[in-house]
Amino acid sequence: MLWLIGLGVGDERDMSIKGLEACKRADVIFLERYTSPVKINVGNLRKLVGKDVIELSREDVEEKNLVVREAEKRNVAFLVPGDPLFATTHKEIVRECMLRKIRVEVIHASSILTAVGESGLSLYKFGRVVSLPFPQENYFPLSPYDHILTNLKAGLHTLILLDIGMDVHTAIDVLLRMEEKKKGRIFTQDTKLVVLSRLGSPNKSILYSSISKLKSIDFGESPHSLVIPAELEHHEKEFLELFEVENEQR
């Protein structure tokens, strides 16, 4: 059997009681942290579940198929950041287990898709989620820009997930470079963005301002996400104003 357990957006304490109970019943507990920069203290996690927790690499999960192979033989708890079905990797594991007639129980948790509601923006008005990768030599994908433009034309906000290790300033630079190439008039120095930092943690931060002002702010450690708001409804505008940066430094 496999329990696929979400750890939420904060730290190991975001795991639900149901997830904790599953861990205590499991023969082996696996953990992966490569799909999200959520801050998990493995030592504290081991104390919480009262058992060893084995951290797996991308190779262990995606190439060696270790989780599925072990779930064929014994009861496995697989702990993952955020909600367990956010990443395509985890969906493939569920599918593979179903094909092999392995029982699967998914134990859900919070994710950035729901936590973004702390900004005051209506979750009903979000369009396609966009991932922003690091540009590489001879590789500068412009599809994120196209998806953002499509969302804006439909009156929908865009949640932008930053590549692992990407900071807010780098993300803004990448978006401005895309603007130079696409010229869709989405991003200027006056374009207002929402910066979400470390949601679910005690030192979370939500800031709303123009690109020109955001470029001068130190946003601290990751994880970070951005939101490109579409046209705001009255209640959204009033809520976002609570997070607005008025000065060049904050």
Residue frames as qw, qx, qy, qz and C-alpha x, y, z in Angstrom:
[[0.000, 0.886, 0.464, 0.000, 0.00, 0.00, 0.00],
 [0.400, 0.207, -0.016, 0.893, 1.00, 3.61, -0.56],
 [0.126, -0.867, -0.391, 0.283, 0.01, 6.65, 1.45],
 [0.420, 0.416, 0.140, 0.794, 0.84, 9.81, -0.52],
 [0.365, -0.752, -0.437, 0.332, 0.96, 12.54, 2.10],
 [0.261, 0.772, 0.057, 0.577, 1.17, 16.30, 1.61],
 [0.550, -0.279, -0.399, 0.679, 3.31, 18.36, 4.01],
 [0.036, -0.922, -0.344, 0.173, 1.73, 21.73, 3.23],
 [0.438, 0.788, 0.001, 0.433, 3.39, 25.05, 2.46],
 [0.322, -0.888, 0.248, -0.215, 5.02, 25.84, 5.81],
 [0.055, 0.537, -0.829, 0.148, 7.09, 23.14, 7.47],
 [0.315, -0.006, -0.949, -0.016, 6.74, 19.58, 8.79],
 [0.132, 0.222, 0.697, -0.669, 4.13, 20.73, 11.34],
 [0.484, 0.236, -0.150, -0.829, 1.65, 21.36, 8.51],
 [0.306, 0.004, -0.924, -0.230, 1.13, 17.63, 8.06],
 [0.644, -0.354, -0.138, -0.664, -2.40, 16.61, 9.03],
 [0.577, -0.333, 0.646, -0.371, -3.29, 14.27, 11.88],
 [0.927, 0.270, 0.160, -0.204, -4.46, 11.78, 9.26],
 [0.610, 0.658, -0.419, 0.136, -1.02, 11.97, 7.62],
 [0.147, -0.589, 0.696, -0.384, 0.71, 11.47, 10.95],
 [0.799, -0.103, 0.476, -0.353, -1.46, 8.44, 11.69],
 [0.884, 0.455, -0.089, -0.070, -0.57, 6.94, 8.31],
 [0.309, 0.696, -0.596, 0.254, 3.14, 7.42, 9.01],
 [0.438, -0.431, 0.680, -0.399, 2.80, 5.54, 12.29],
 [0.887, 0.131, 0.364, -0.253, 1.18, 2.63, 10.44],
 [0.664, 0.674, -0.308, -0.098, 3.71, 2.55, 7.60],
 [0.941, -0.153, 0.067, 0.295, 6.57, 0.06, 7.33],
 [0.562, -0.053, 0.154, 0.811, 8.81, 2.67, 5.67],
 [0.097, 0.912, 0.262, -0.300, 8.59, 6.44, 5.29],
 [0.574, 0.217, 0.293, 0.733, 10.04, 8.24, 2.28],
 [0.009, -0.861, -0.184, 0.475, 10.43, 12.00, 1.76],
 [0.564, 0.349, 0.303, 0.685, 11.25, 14.09, -1.30],
 [0.140, -0.792, -0.200, 0.560, 12.06, 17.82, -1.28],
 [0.363, -0.136, 0.473, 0.791, 13.23, 18.46, -4.83],
 [0.130, 0.580, 0.664, 0.453, 9.84, 19.45, -6.26],
 [0.186, -0.893, -0.224, -0.342, 9.45, 22.44, -3.93],
 [0.361, 0.415, -0.467, 0.693, 11.66, 24.65, -1.72],
 [0.632, -0.662, -0.151, -0.374, 9.35, 24.23, 1.31],
 [0.045, 0.602, -0.660, 0.447, 11.41, 24.32, 4.51],
 [0.912, -0.273, -0.234, -0.198, 11.29, 20.83, 6.03],
 [0.163, -0.650, 0.691, -0.270, 13.47, 19.96, 9.02],
 [0.736, 0.086, -0.650, -0.170, 14.07, 16.23, 8.59],
 [0.257, 0.116, -0.787, 0.548, 15.28, 15.81, 12.17],
 [0.374, 0.029, 0.401, -0.836, 12.09, 17.34, 13.55],
 [0.725, 0.119, -0.351, -0.581, 10.05, 15.28, 11.12],
 [0.563, 0.104, -0.813, 0.107, 11.62, 12.06, 12.43],
 [0.001, 0.001, 0.702, -0.712, 10.79, 13.07, 16.00],
 [0.528, 0.073, 0.058, -0.844, 7.23, 13.90, 14.97],
 [0.810, 0.106, -0.400, -0.415, 6.52, 10.51, 13.37],
 [0.697, -0.488, 0.489, -0.189, 8.68, 8.53, 15.79],
 [0.907, 0.151, 0.349, 0.181, 10.44, 6.67, 12.97],
 [0.406, -0.300, 0.452, 0.735, 13.23, 7.02, 10.48],
 [0.518, 0.777, 0.200, -0.298, 12.45, 9.09, 7.40],
 [0.643, -0.071, 0.504, 0.572, 14.42, 8.26, 4.25],
 [0.253, 0.762, -0.053, -0.594, 14.97, 11.18, 1.88],
 [0.738, 0.302, 0.536, 0.277, 14.83, 10.28, -1.80],
 [0.143, -0.406, 0.361, 0.827, 16.51, 11.98, -4.74],
 [0.586, 0.481, -0.119, -0.641, 14.88, 12.76, -8.08],
 [0.372, 0.358, -0.823, -0.237, 16.67, 9.73, -9.49],
 [0.124, 0.018, 0.931, -0.343, 15.27, 7.49, -6.73],
 [0.456, 0.418, 0.493, -0.612, 11.72, 8.63, -7.44],
 [0.575, 0.625, -0.059, -0.524, 11.59, 9.16, -11.19],
 [0.461, 0.533, -0.677, -0.213, 14.20, 6.78, -12.60],
 [0.098, 0.185, -0.954, 0.213, 14.51, 3.97, -10.07],
 [0.605, -0.327, -0.417, -0.594, 10.75, 4.08, -9.32],
 [0.232, 0.151, -0.829, 0.486, 11.63, 3.23, -5.73],
 [0.418, -0.041, 0.404, -0.812, 8.34, 4.34, -4.17],
 [0.805, 0.132, -0.201, -0.543, 6.19, 2.13, -6.37],
 [0.623, 0.253, -0.737, 0.065, 8.52, -0.84, -6.11],
 [0.065, 0.132, -0.772, 0.618, 8.50, -0.69, -2.31],
 [0.546, 0.018, 0.247, -0.800, 4.72, -0.19, -2.19],
 [0.748, 0.130, -0.543, -0.359, 4.32, -3.52, -3.98],
 [0.590, 0.073, -0.757, 0.272, 5.94, -5.29, -1.03],
 [0.351, -0.373, -0.634, 0.580, 4.99, -3.29, 2.08],
 [0.051, -0.903, -0.425, 0.020, 3.13, -0.28, 3.44],
 [0.499, 0.108, 0.049, 0.859, 4.83, 2.93, 2.31],
 [0.030, -0.908, -0.304, 0.287, 4.25, 6.53, 3.40],
 [0.543, 0.276, 0.226, 0.760, 5.59, 9.01, 0.86],
 [0.159, -0.806, -0.288, 0.493, 5.85, 12.59, 2.16],
 [0.455, 0.396, 0.345, 0.719, 5.91, 15.41, -0.37],
 [0.097, -0.218, -0.190, 0.952, 5.87, 19.22, -0.13],
 [0.363, 0.080, -0.173, -0.912, 2.63, 21.12, -0.57],
 [0.825, 0.126, 0.250, -0.491, -0.37, 19.15, -1.81],
 [0.603, -0.243, 0.732, 0.205, 0.62, 15.63, -2.93],
 [0.614, 0.458, 0.600, 0.229, -0.94, 15.89, -6.40],
 [0.116, 0.902, -0.064, -0.410, 0.49, 19.28, -7.37],
 [0.061, -0.605, 0.679, 0.411, 3.54, 17.81, -9.14],
 [0.773, 0.340, -0.360, -0.397, 3.21, 15.65, -12.26],
 [0.268, 0.375, -0.868, 0.183, 5.76, 13.24, -10.75],
 [0.297, -0.038, 0.777, -0.554, 3.37, 12.32, -7.95],
 [0.738, 0.303, 0.073, -0.599, 0.42, 11.84, -10.31],
 [0.616, 0.424, -0.637, -0.189, 2.52, 9.38, -12.30],
 [0.020, 0.231, -0.900, 0.368, 3.26, 7.44, -9.11],
 [0.562, 0.149, 0.514, -0.631, -0.46, 7.15, -8.35],
 [0.737, 0.427, -0.234, -0.469, -1.16, 6.06, -11.91],
 [0.415, 0.404, -0.815, 0.018, 1.58, 3.43, -11.80],
 [0.215, -0.096, 0.839, -0.490, 0.25, 2.06, -8.52],
 [0.685, 0.273, 0.258, -0.624, -3.26, 1.85, -9.94],
 [0.672, 0.452, -0.499, -0.307, -1.96, -0.06, -12.95],
 [0.349, 0.282, -0.867, 0.216, -0.21, -2.50, -10.62],
 [0.652, -0.488, -0.507, -0.283, -3.29, -2.85, -8.40],
 [0.422, -0.054, -0.549, 0.719, -1.49, -1.27, -5.43],
 [0.227, -0.825, -0.518, 0.020, -3.85, 0.44, -3.00],
 [0.327, 0.250, -0.087, 0.907, -3.26, 4.19, -2.77],
 [0.223, -0.833, -0.485, 0.145, -4.59, 6.71, -0.27],
 [0.332, 0.476, 0.009, 0.815, -3.93, 10.40, -0.94],
 [0.376, -0.705, -0.450, 0.400, -3.84, 12.67, 2.11],
 [0.320, 0.750, 0.199, 0.543, -4.15, 16.25, 0.97],
 [0.455, -0.512, -0.231, 0.691, -2.57, 19.41, 2.37],
 [0.150, 0.908, 0.088, -0.382, -2.30, 23.12, 1.62],
 [0.677, 0.193, 0.344, 0.621, -0.50, 24.30, -1.50],
 [0.157, -0.246, 0.099, 0.951, 0.48, 27.61, -3.06],
 [0.107, -0.344, -0.673, -0.646, -2.67, 27.27, -5.20],
 [0.395, -0.725, -0.555, -0.102, -4.80, 27.85, -2.12],
 [0.509, -0.500, -0.235, 0.659, -2.38, 29.85, 0.03],
 [0.241, 0.200, 0.276, 0.909, -2.31, 32.58, -2.64],
 [0.240, -0.729, -0.557, -0.316, -5.76, 33.51, -1.33],
 [0.485, -0.581, -0.303, 0.579, -3.98, 35.33, 1.52],
 [0.270, 0.028, 0.228, 0.935, -3.33, 38.11, -0.99],
 [0.305, 0.471, 0.378, -0.736, -7.06, 38.88, -1.08],
 [0.336, 0.288, -0.571, -0.692, -7.32, 37.95, -4.75],
 [0.829, 0.070, 0.235, -0.502, -10.29, 35.77, -5.63],
 [0.429, -0.244, 0.848, 0.193, -9.27, 32.16, -6.27],
 [0.618, 0.532, 0.570, -0.098, -12.07, 31.95, -8.83],
 [0.390, 0.903, -0.036, -0.175, -10.27, 34.52, -10.99],
 [0.330, -0.604, 0.649, 0.324, -6.97, 32.69, -11.47],
 [0.782, 0.505, -0.227, -0.285, -6.10, 31.34, -14.89],
 [0.926, 0.192, -0.260, 0.195, -3.37, 28.98, -15.98],
 [0.603, -0.729, 0.221, 0.236, -0.48, 28.66, -13.53],
 [0.602, 0.741, -0.256, 0.150, 2.86, 29.59, -15.09],
 [0.818, -0.414, 0.111, 0.384, 6.30, 28.21, -14.24],
 [0.257, 0.939, -0.228, -0.005, 9.24, 30.53, -14.87],
 [0.936, -0.073, 0.028, 0.343, 12.46, 28.64, -15.68],
 [0.348, -0.696, 0.307, 0.548, 16.00, 29.95, -15.62],
 [0.642, 0.731, -0.162, -0.167, 17.08, 30.96, -19.14],
 [0.782, -0.286, 0.429, 0.350, 19.93, 28.84, -20.45],
 [0.065, -0.491, 0.549, 0.674, 22.39, 29.30, -23.29],
 [0.222, 0.046, -0.747, -0.625, 20.40, 28.89, -26.51],
 [0.277, -0.462, -0.840, -0.062, 17.25, 28.35, -24.43],
 [0.074, 0.106, 0.307, -0.943, 14.93, 31.22, -23.58],
 [0.003, 0.464, 0.864, 0.195, 11.32, 29.96, -23.65],
 [0.140, -0.095, -0.008, -0.986, 8.66, 32.61, -24.19],
 [0.394, -0.393, -0.773, -0.305, 5.63, 30.42, -23.50],
 [0.270, -0.462, -0.619, 0.575, 5.25, 31.82, -19.93],
 [0.049, 0.248, -0.034, -0.967, 4.71, 35.27, -21.43],
 [0.326, -0.128, -0.652, -0.673, 2.11, 33.92, -23.86],
 [0.389, -0.431, -0.811, 0.071, 0.18, 32.20, -21.05],
 [0.171, -0.420, -0.403, 0.795, 0.22, 35.37, -18.94],
 [0.161, 0.130, -0.287, -0.935, -1.09, 37.42, -21.87],
 [0.378, -0.268, -0.785, -0.411, -3.86, 34.88, -22.49],
 [0.327, -0.473, -0.715, 0.398, -4.89, 35.04, -18.84],
 [0.067, -0.352, -0.168, 0.918, -4.94, 38.84, -18.81],
 [0.248, -0.026, -0.510, -0.823, -7.07, 39.01, -21.96],
 [0.469, -0.380, -0.767, -0.219, -9.55, 36.71, -20.21],
 [0.379, -0.697, 0.077, -0.604, -9.55, 38.90, -17.08],
 [0.920, -0.328, -0.210, 0.041, -7.71, 36.26, -15.04],
 [0.318, -0.835, 0.448, -0.023, -4.86, 36.60, -12.53],
 [0.819, 0.361, -0.432, 0.105, -1.65, 34.60, -13.10],
 [0.711, -0.636, 0.297, 0.036, 0.26, 32.75, -10.40],
 [0.592, 0.657, -0.455, 0.105, 3.93, 32.46, -11.38],
 [0.887, -0.428, 0.130, 0.116, 6.01, 29.71, -9.79],
 [0.133, 0.861, -0.487, -0.065, 9.73, 30.47, -9.79],
 [0.811, 0.285, -0.496, 0.118, 12.33, 27.89, -10.75],
 [0.811, -0.513, -0.148, 0.238, 14.13, 26.29, -7.81],
 [0.629, -0.242, 0.032, 0.739, 16.79, 28.76, -6.67],
 [0.207, 0.525, 0.311, 0.765, 15.35, 31.74, -8.57],
 [0.154, -0.419, -0.468, 0.762, 14.89, 34.94, -6.56],
 [0.260, 0.800, 0.472, -0.264, 12.35, 37.68, -7.15],
 [0.024, 0.784, -0.259, -0.563, 14.79, 40.11, -8.77],
 [0.199, -0.207, 0.835, 0.470, 15.95, 37.49, -11.27],
 [0.299, 0.500, 0.813, 0.010, 12.34, 36.62, -12.05],
 [0.193, 0.861, 0.211, -0.420, 11.50, 40.27, -12.74],
 [0.069, -0.609, 0.545, 0.572, 14.54, 40.59, -15.01],
 [0.265, 0.076, 0.908, 0.315, 13.45, 37.49, -16.95],
 [0.273, 0.700, 0.641, -0.155, 9.92, 38.88, -17.38],
 [0.103, 0.851, -0.071, -0.509, 11.27, 42.21, -18.61],
 [0.158, -0.378, 0.752, 0.517, 13.52, 40.41, -21.11],
 [0.305, 0.380, 0.864, 0.127, 10.47, 38.54, -22.36],
 [0.210, 0.836, 0.339, -0.377, 8.69, 41.86, -22.78],
 [0.040, -0.666, 0.435, 0.605, 11.54, 43.13, -24.95],
 [0.153, -0.095, 0.889, 0.421, 11.10, 40.15, -27.24],
 [0.129, 0.487, 0.861, 0.069, 7.29, 39.86, -27.29],
 [0.011, -0.035, -0.074, -0.997, 6.29, 43.54, -26.94],
 [0.257, -0.524, -0.773, -0.250, 2.82, 42.73, -25.62],
 [0.118, -0.539, 0.124, -0.825, 2.95, 45.67, -23.20],
 [0.737, -0.487, -0.467, -0.040, 2.44, 43.50, -20.15],
 [0.706, -0.488, -0.181, 0.480, 5.55, 44.45, -18.19],
 [0.265, 0.764, -0.088, 0.581, 6.78, 48.00, -17.69],
 [0.282, 0.182, -0.580, 0.743, 8.42, 49.68, -14.70],
 [0.399, -0.186, 0.217, -0.871, 4.90, 50.69, -13.60],
 [0.698, -0.133, -0.623, -0.328, 3.40, 47.19, -13.80],
 [0.484, -0.496, 0.478, -0.540, 2.16, 46.10, -10.38],
 [0.640, 0.086, -0.763, -0.025, 2.96, 42.62, -9.09],
 [0.735, -0.577, 0.155, -0.320, 2.21, 40.70, -5.91],
 [0.414, 0.449, -0.759, 0.227, 5.22, 39.01, -4.29],
 [0.858, -0.425, -0.049, -0.284, 4.41, 36.07, -2.01],
 [0.328, 0.539, -0.705, 0.324, 7.24, 34.99, 0.29],
 [0.165, 0.130, -0.885, 0.415, 7.33, 32.00, 2.65],
 [0.625, -0.283, -0.128, -0.716, 3.56, 31.60, 2.94],
 [0.878, -0.260, -0.387, -0.113, 2.62, 29.32, 5.80],
 [0.652, -0.011, -0.437, 0.619, 5.65, 30.31, 7.89],
 [0.325, -0.752, -0.376, 0.432, 5.85, 32.81, 10.80],
 [0.210, -0.549, 0.194, 0.786, 7.92, 35.21, 8.68],
 [0.449, 0.532, 0.644, 0.319, 5.65, 35.20, 5.65],
 [0.047, -0.479, 0.054, 0.875, 5.46, 38.33, 3.52],
 [0.413, 0.625, 0.615, 0.245, 3.03, 39.65, 0.92],
 [0.137, -0.534, 0.069, 0.831, 4.02, 42.83, -0.93],
 [0.462, 0.673, 0.553, 0.168, 2.23, 44.63, -3.74],
 [0.080, -0.798, 0.104, 0.588, 3.84, 47.34, -5.82],
 [0.613, 0.755, -0.159, -0.169, 5.25, 48.40, -9.15],
 [0.916, 0.180, -0.084, 0.348, 8.23, 46.64, -10.66],
 [0.314, 0.702, -0.251, 0.588, 10.33, 49.79, -10.19],
 [0.444, -0.665, 0.349, -0.489, 9.77, 49.71, -6.41],
 [0.971, -0.194, 0.099, -0.094, 9.97, 45.94, -6.01],
 [0.777, 0.462, -0.261, 0.338, 13.43, 45.89, -7.61],
 [0.113, 0.649, -0.453, 0.601, 14.86, 47.73, -4.59],
 [0.717, -0.472, 0.230, -0.459, 13.45, 45.38, -1.91],
 [0.140, 0.329, -0.926, 0.122, 15.20, 42.48, -0.21],
 [0.765, -0.190, -0.255, -0.560, 12.60, 39.70, -0.07],
 [0.551, -0.464, 0.634, -0.281, 14.63, 37.36, 2.13],
 [0.210, -0.213, 0.942, 0.152, 14.90, 33.62, 1.78],
 [0.472, -0.019, -0.636, -0.610, 12.76, 31.48, -0.50],
 [0.360, 0.350, 0.723, 0.475, 10.25, 30.21, -1.40],
 [0.163, 0.433, 0.036, -0.886, 8.83, 33.07, -3.45],
 [0.347, 0.474, 0.752, 0.299, 6.02, 33.29, -5.98],
 [0.038, 0.165, -0.108, -0.980, 4.61, 36.13, -8.05],
 [0.325, 0.607, 0.718, -0.102, 1.10, 37.09, -9.07],
 [0.057, 0.041, 0.355, 0.932, 0.28, 39.19, -12.13],
 [0.278, 0.470, 0.647, -0.532, -3.14, 40.62, -11.27],
 [0.152, 0.475, 0.633, 0.591, -5.75, 41.14, -13.95],
 [0.212, -0.506, -0.086, -0.832, -8.33, 43.91, -13.57],
 [0.144, -0.048, -0.807, 0.570, -9.19, 44.03, -9.89],
 [0.348, -0.668, -0.590, -0.290, -12.64, 43.85, -8.38],
 [0.206, -0.801, 0.112, -0.551, -13.38, 46.42, -5.69],
 [0.802, -0.573, 0.128, -0.108, -12.88, 44.04, -2.76],
 [0.893, 0.099, 0.001, 0.440, -9.62, 42.71, -4.27],
 [0.333, 0.670, -0.089, 0.657, -8.27, 46.22, -4.70],
 [0.450, -0.774, 0.137, -0.425, -9.08, 47.16, -1.10],
 [0.925, -0.354, 0.096, 0.100, -7.38, 44.00, 0.21],
 [0.787, 0.299, -0.006, 0.540, -4.24, 44.42, -1.91],
 [0.061, 0.837, -0.101, 0.534, -3.86, 48.00, -0.74],
 [0.719, -0.677, 0.129, -0.088, -3.08, 46.58, 2.71],
 [0.861, -0.172, 0.263, 0.401, 0.11, 45.09, 1.24],
 [0.518, 0.800, 0.086, 0.290, 1.07, 48.00, -0.99],
 [0.647, -0.247, -0.035, 0.721, 4.62, 49.34, -0.84],
 [0.107, 0.967, 0.222, -0.061, 4.52, 53.13, -0.71],
 [0.163, -0.888, 0.367, 0.226, 8.24, 53.80, -0.46],
 [0.582, 0.607, -0.535, -0.073, 11.31, 52.74, -2.40],
 [0.282, 0.269, -0.864, 0.320, 12.55, 50.73, 0.60],
 [0.736, -0.427, -0.049, -0.522, 10.62, 48.51, 2.98]]
